[in-house]
Amino acid sequence: MTETFAAVVLGHLAGDYLAQSKNMALQKSQPSWQGFKWCLLHCLIYTTCVCLFLWTINPLIIVLVFLSHFPIDRWSLASKWLKMIRGRDFINAYLQKQAFWEIDVSFSCLVYAVVDNTMHLILLWLIIRFA
């Protein structure tokens, strides 16, 4: 199980960081047909990376990886979670422009990335644990 989860983490990192273009990252959650297409492309590439690291062509795993990733990225669920718990929001940090706001924005972006990755990794763990 540990080796499998390590493969999932590497697949996640490759798919979400190494194989995601700037356009995918910026456009995938835009409320338009273009945003939908960018998110779809990103999730297809992401799913391919995760499944390559898992060394699987199991249709159930493929579908579950795709379906677990799409809503988090399409609707920016990490941002919604941070707003719900009143956590660090990098948009608010930027707009407030307090002293050292650059550091606050950077830290808020880091918090967002950790929340987003945690959501993805929890779902991937559930997939490999129960699928």
C-alpha positions, 0 to 999 in steps of 0.5 A: 500500500505504501509503495502504491501511494508513493506512486500516486503522489508522484503521478499527482505531482507530475500531472498537476505540476510538470504537465500542467501549462500556465494556460491550463492553470489560469483558464481551467476554472474560468466560467466559460466553454474555454475554461471547461475545455482547459480543465478537461484537457488538464484532467485527461493529462493528469489522469494519464500521469497518475495511471502511468505511475500506478502502472494501471489500465483499470477502467474503474481507476481511470474514471475515478481519478478523472472524476475526483480531479475535475470538480476540484479544479473546475470549480476551484474547491480549495478557494471555496473551502478557504472562504468557508473556513475564513482561511487565507485567501490570496485575492483578499491579501492582494486587495488589502495591500497592507505592509509586506503584502507581497509576503502575505500574498505568497503565503496565501498562495502556498496555503491554497496549494497545500489545501488543493493538494490535500484534497486531491491526495485524500481522494486518491488515497480513497481510490486506491484504498477502496477501488 
